[in-house]
Amino acid sequence: MANRPIYHATTKPPFYEAINVDFEFYPGFSLSQKQKCIKSLHEAYLDSYPDRNLLEISSKSTMNLGISLSAFNLTLTNESKTFSVECAFQGSKVFENGGPYTDLFDKTSREAKKDERLKTSGALIQFQYFNKNYPLEPKDLFYNWLYINALSQNKELAKQLLCYDSFSDIEFNPQKSINCQAKAAAAFVGLSTQHILSEALLSSENFLKLVYGNQ
């Protein structure tokens, strides 16, 4: 057995709730094993919440929409430059001894995530994205800001996403990681259904206030 969170969109900040679900885990790194885990996780969640619409968001998803919404595949454009959410996130990291490594914007998502400089440049101290600095606290602020901005630019994907209210990411383990595309997607749905998405995206300061309550 294993335990993973499902993120369900809500109507109040932070516009999602994490629901921890116990499910049968199938070990292994193959796509088939990952998809067995997804099926098991979804069945366990829907047993308790049968009226909810659940989508796996990852490259391992059985749905094309879920694959397209993976941070490895979802893109955003800034100053006429287009890159994946993953490349934007990794290429914006500023460390004690280097960064931001903006050349990662031009790499594949996998190359960006595995770049050795991310491991050898000392402690992470902030993010810098197109000459604007972002703090490390709240811990998932910058990632969620990037992901939700990317969704707002991809209108068709966002429209399809709004047909769902609950999201999983089989690759995400909260014991090992902080940022989660399923969590960010749930927050997007929550903000959208409350009709404050545009206001939240006016600035990162607005986003902080509305989503995190200035925490």
Contacts in CASP RR format, 6 or more apart in sequence:
PFRMAT RR
TARGET T0000
AUTHOR 0000-0000-0000
METHOD contacts of the structure
MODEL  1
MANRPIYHATTKPPFYEAINVDFEFYPGFSLSQKQKCIKSLHEAYLDSYP
DRNLLEISSKSTMNLGISLSAFNLTLTNESKTFSVECAFQGSKVFENGGP
YTDLFDKTSREAKKDERLKTSGALIQFQYFNKNYPLEPKDLFYNWLYINA
LSQNKELAKQLLCYDSFSDIEFNPQKSINCQAKAAAAFVGLSTQHILSEA
LLSSENFLKLVYGNQ
1 22 0 8 1.000
1 23 0 8 1.000
1 24 0 8 1.000
1 25 0 8 1.000
2 22 0 8 1.000
2 23 0 8 1.000
2 24 0 8 1.000
2 25 0 8 1.000
2 37 0 8 1.000
3 20 0 8 1.000
3 21 0 8 1.000
3 22 0 8 1.000
3 23 0 8 1.000
4 20 0 8 1.000
4 21 0 8 1.000
4 23 0 8 1.000
4 41 0 8 1.000
4 168 0 8 1.000
4 170 0 8 1.000
4 172 0 8 1.000
4 173 0 8 1.000
5 18 0 8 1.000
5 19 0 8 1.000
5 20 0 8 1.000
5 21 0 8 1.000
5 168 0 8 1.000
5 172 0 8 1.000
5 174 0 8 1.000
5 180 0 8 1.000
5 182 0 8 1.000
5 183 0 8 1.000
6 18 0 8 1.000
6 19 0 8 1.000
6 20 0 8 1.000
6 21 0 8 1.000
6 41 0 8 1.000
6 45 0 8 1.000
6 54 0 8 1.000
6 166 0 8 1.000
6 167 0 8 1.000
6 168 0 8 1.000
6 182 0 8 1.000
7 16 0 8 1.000
7 17 0 8 1.000
7 18 0 8 1.000
7 19 0 8 1.000
7 166 0 8 1.000
7 167 0 8 1.000
7 168 0 8 1.000
7 180 0 8 1.000
7 182 0 8 1.000
7 183 0 8 1.000
7 185 0 8 1.000
7 186 0 8 1.000
8 16 0 8 1.000
8 17 0 8 1.000
8 19 0 8 1.000
8 49 0 8 1.000
8 52 0 8 1.000
8 165 0 8 1.000
8 166 0 8 1.000
8 167 0 8 1.000
8 186 0 8 1.000
9 15 0 8 1.000
9 16 0 8 1.000
9 165 0 8 1.000
9 166 0 8 1.000
9 186 0 8 1.000
9 187 0 8 1.000
9 189 0 8 1.000
9 190 0 8 1.000
9 193 0 8 1.000
10 16 0 8 1.000
10 17 0 8 1.000
10 186 0 8 1.000
10 190 0 8 1.000
11 190 0 8 1.000
11 193 0 8 1.000
11 194 0 8 1.000
13 210 0 8 1.000
13 211 0 8 1.000
13 212 0 8 1.000
13 213 0 8 1.000
14 187 0 8 1.000
14 211 0 8 1.000
14 212 0 8 1.000
15 186 0 8 1.000
15 187 0 8 1.000
15 189 0 8 1.000
15 190 0 8 1.000
15 191 0 8 1.000
15 194 0 8 1.000
15 211 0 8 1.000
16 183 0 8 1.000
16 186 0 8 1.000
16 187 0 8 1.000
16 190 0 8 1.000
18 174 0 8 1.000
18 183 0 8 1.000
19 45 0 8 1.000
19 49 0 8 1.000
21 41 0 8 1.000
21 44 0 8 1.000
21 45 0 8 1.000
21 48 0 8 1.000
22 44 0 8 1.000
23 37 0 8 1.000
23 40 0 8 1.000
23 41 0 8 1.000
23 43 0 8 1.000
23 44 0 8 1.000
23 45 0 8 1.000
24 40 0 8 1.000
24 44 0 8 1.000
25 37 0 8 1.000
25 40 0 8 1.000
26 33 0 8 1.000
26 36 0 8 1.000
26 37 0 8 1.000
26 40 0 8 1.000
27 33 0 8 1.000
28 34 0 8 1.000
31 60 0 8 1.000
34 60 0 8 1.000
34 170 0 8 1.000
34 171 0 8 1.000
35 60 0 8 1.000
35 62 0 8 1.000
37 170 0 8 1.000
38 56 0 8 1.000
38 60 0 8 1.000
38 61 0 8 1.000
38 62 0 8 1.000
38 168 0 8 1.000
38 170 0 8 1.000
39 62 0 8 1.000
41 168 0 8 1.000
41 170 0 8 1.000
42 54 0 8 1.000
42 56 0 8 1.000
42 168 0 8 1.000
45 52 0 8 1.000
45 54 0 8 1.000
45 166 0 8 1.000
45 168 0 8 1.000
46 52 0 8 1.000
46 54 0 8 1.000
49 166 0 8 1.000
52 165 0 8 1.000
52 166 0 8 1.000
53 163 0 8 1.000
53 164 0 8 1.000
53 165 0 8 1.000
53 166 0 8 1.000
54 164 0 8 1.000
54 166 0 8 1.000
54 167 0 8 1.000
54 168 0 8 1.000
55 61 0 8 1.000
55 63 0 8 1.000
55 65 0 8 1.000
55 66 0 8 1.000
55 69 0 8 1.000
55 161 0 8 1.000
55 164 0 8 1.000
55 166 0 8 1.000
55 167 0 8 1.000
55 168 0 8 1.000
55 185 0 8 1.000
56 62 0 8 1.000
56 63 0 8 1.000
56 66 0 8 1.000
56 167 0 8 1.000
56 168 0 8 1.000
56 169 0 8 1.000
56 170 0 8 1.000
57 66 0 8 1.000
57 69 0 8 1.000
57 70 0 8 1.000
57 167 0 8 1.000
57 168 0 8 1.000
57 169 0 8 1.000
57 181 0 8 1.000
57 182 0 8 1.000
57 185 0 8 1.000
58 66 0 8 1.000
58 67 0 8 1.000
58 70 0 8 1.000
58 169 0 8 1.000
58 170 0 8 1.000
58 171 0 8 1.000
58 172 0 8 1.000
58 181 0 8 1.000
59 67 0 8 1.000
59 70 0 8 1.000
59 72 0 8 1.000
59 73 0 8 1.000
59 171 0 8 1.000
60 170 0 8 1.000
60 171 0 8 1.000
61 67 0 8 1.000
61 70 0 8 1.000
65 157 0 8 1.000
65 160 0 8 1.000
65 161 0 8 1.000
67 73 0 8 1.000
68 74 0 8 1.000
68 157 0 8 1.000
69 151 0 8 1.000
69 157 0 8 1.000
69 161 0 8 1.000
69 181 0 8 1.000
69 185 0 8 1.000
70 181 0 8 1.000
71 84 0 8 1.000
71 85 0 8 1.000
71 86 0 8 1.000
71 89 0 8 1.000
71 109 0 8 1.000
71 147 0 8 1.000
71 181 0 8 1.000
72 84 0 8 1.000
72 85 0 8 1.000
72 86 0 8 1.000
72 109 0 8 1.000
72 110 0 8 1.000
73 84 0 8 1.000
73 109 0 8 1.000
74 84 0 8 1.000
74 85 0 8 1.000
74 147 0 8 1.000
74 150 0 8 1.000
74 151 0 8 1.000
74 154 0 8 1.000
74 157 0 8 1.000
74 181 0 8 1.000
75 82 0 8 1.000
75 83 0 8 1.000
75 84 0 8 1.000
75 85 0 8 1.000
75 150 0 8 1.000
75 153 0 8 1.000
75 154 0 8 1.000
76 82 0 8 1.000
76 83 0 8 1.000
76 85 0 8 1.000
76 88 0 8 1.000
76 146 0 8 1.000
76 149 0 8 1.000
76 150 0 8 1.000
76 153 0 8 1.000
77 153 0 8 1.000
78 88 0 8 1.000
78 129 0 8 1.000
78 130 0 8 1.000
79 130 0 8 1.000
81 105 0 8 1.000
83 105 0 8 1.000
83 106 0 8 1.000
84 109 0 8 1.000
84 112 0 8 1.000
85 146 0 8 1.000
85 147 0 8 1.000
85 150 0 8 1.000
85 181 0 8 1.000
86 109 0 8 1.000
86 112 0 8 1.000
86 113 0 8 1.000
87 104 0 8 1.000
87 105 0 8 1.000
87 106 0 8 1.000
87 107 0 8 1.000
87 108 0 8 1.000
87 109 0 8 1.000
87 112 0 8 1.000
88 105 0 8 1.000
88 129 0 8 1.000
88 146 0 8 1.000
89 127 0 8 1.000
89 142 0 8 1.000
89 143 0 8 1.000
89 146 0 8 1.000
89 179 0 8 1.000
90 101 0 8 1.000
90 104 0 8 1.000
90 112 0 8 1.000
90 113 0 8 1.000
90 115 0 8 1.000
90 118 0 8 1.000
91 99 0 8 1.000
91 100 0 8 1.000
91 101 0 8 1.000
91 102 0 8 1.000
91 103 0 8 1.000
91 104 0 8 1.000
91 105 0 8 1.000
91 112 0 8 1.000
92 100 0 8 1.000
92 102 0 8 1.000
92 127 0 8 1.000
92 128 0 8 1.000
92 129 0 8 1.000
92 134 0 8 1.000
92 142 0 8 1.000
93 99 0 8 1.000
93 100 0 8 1.000
93 101 0 8 1.000
93 118 0 8 1.000
93 124 0 8 1.000
93 127 0 8 1.000
94 100 0 8 1.000
94 124 0 8 1.000
94 125 0 8 1.000
94 126 0 8 1.000
94 127 0 8 1.000
94 128 0 8 1.000
94 133 0 8 1.000
95 118 0 8 1.000
95 121 0 8 1.000
95 122 0 8 1.000
95 123 0 8 1.000
95 124 0 8 1.000
95 125 0 8 1.000
96 121 0 8 1.000
96 122 0 8 1.000
96 123 0 8 1.000
96 125 0 8 1.000
97 121 0 8 1.000
97 122 0 8 1.000
98 117 0 8 1.000
98 121 0 8 1.000
98 122 0 8 1.000
99 117 0 8 1.000
99 121 0 8 1.000
99 128 0 8 1.000
100 127 0 8 1.000
100 128 0 8 1.000
100 129 0 8 1.000
101 115 0 8 1.000
101 117 0 8 1.000
101 118 0 8 1.000
104 111 0 8 1.000
104 112 0 8 1.000
104 115 0 8 1.000
105 112 0 8 1.000
107 115 0 8 1.000
124 136 0 8 1.000
125 136 0 8 1.000
126 133 0 8 1.000
126 134 0 8 1.000
126 135 0 8 1.000
126 136 0 8 1.000
127 133 0 8 1.000
127 134 0 8 1.000
127 135 0 8 1.000
127 136 0 8 1.000
127 142 0 8 1.000
128 134 0 8 1.000
129 142 0 8 1.000
129 146 0 8 1.000
132 204 0 8 1.000
134 141 0 8 1.000
134 142 0 8 1.000
134 145 0 8 1.000
134 204 0 8 1.000
135 141 0 8 1.000
135 142 0 8 1.000
138 208 0 8 1.000
138 212 0 8 1.000
138 215 0 8 1.000
139 178 0 8 1.000
139 179 0 8 1.000
140 178 0 8 1.000
140 179 0 8 1.000
140 180 0 8 1.000
140 183 0 8 1.000
140 184 0 8 1.000
141 204 0 8 1.000
141 207 0 8 1.000
141 208 0 8 1.000
141 212 0 8 1.000
143 178 0 8 1.000
143 179 0 8 1.000
143 184 0 8 1.000
144 179 0 8 1.000
144 183 0 8 1.000
144 184 0 8 1.000
144 187 0 8 1.000
144 207 0 8 1.000
144 211 0 8 1.000
145 204 0 8 1.000
145 207 0 8 1.000
147 181 0 8 1.000
147 184 0 8 1.000
147 185 0 8 1.000
147 188 0 8 1.000
148 184 0 8 1.000
148 187 0 8 1.000
148 188 0 8 1.000
148 191 0 8 1.000
148 197 0 8 1.000
148 200 0 8 1.000
148 201 0 8 1.000
148 207 0 8 1.000
149 201 0 8 1.000
151 157 0 8 1.000
151 158 0 8 1.000
151 161 0 8 1.000
151 184 0 8 1.000
151 185 0 8 1.000
151 188 0 8 1.000
152 158 0 8 1.000
152 188 0 8 1.000
152 197 0 8 1.000
152 201 0 8 1.000
158 188 0 8 1.000
158 192 0 8 1.000
161 185 0 8 1.000
161 188 0 8 1.000
161 189 0 8 1.000
162 189 0 8 1.000
162 192 0 8 1.000
162 193 0 8 1.000
164 189 0 8 1.000
165 186 0 8 1.000
165 189 0 8 1.000
166 186 0 8 1.000
167 181 0 8 1.000
167 182 0 8 1.000
167 183 0 8 1.000
167 185 0 8 1.000
167 186 0 8 1.000
168 182 0 8 1.000
169 180 0 8 1.000
169 181 0 8 1.000
169 182 0 8 1.000
172 180 0 8 1.000
172 181 0 8 1.000
172 182 0 8 1.000
174 180 0 8 1.000
187 211 0 8 1.000
188 197 0 8 1.000
191 197 0 8 1.000
191 200 0 8 1.000
191 210 0 8 1.000
191 211 0 8 1.000
196 210 0 8 1.000
199 206 0 8 1.000
199 210 0 8 1.000
200 206 0 8 1.000
200 207 0 8 1.000
200 210 0 8 1.000
200 211 0 8 1.000
201 207 0 8 1.000
208 214 0 8 1.000
END
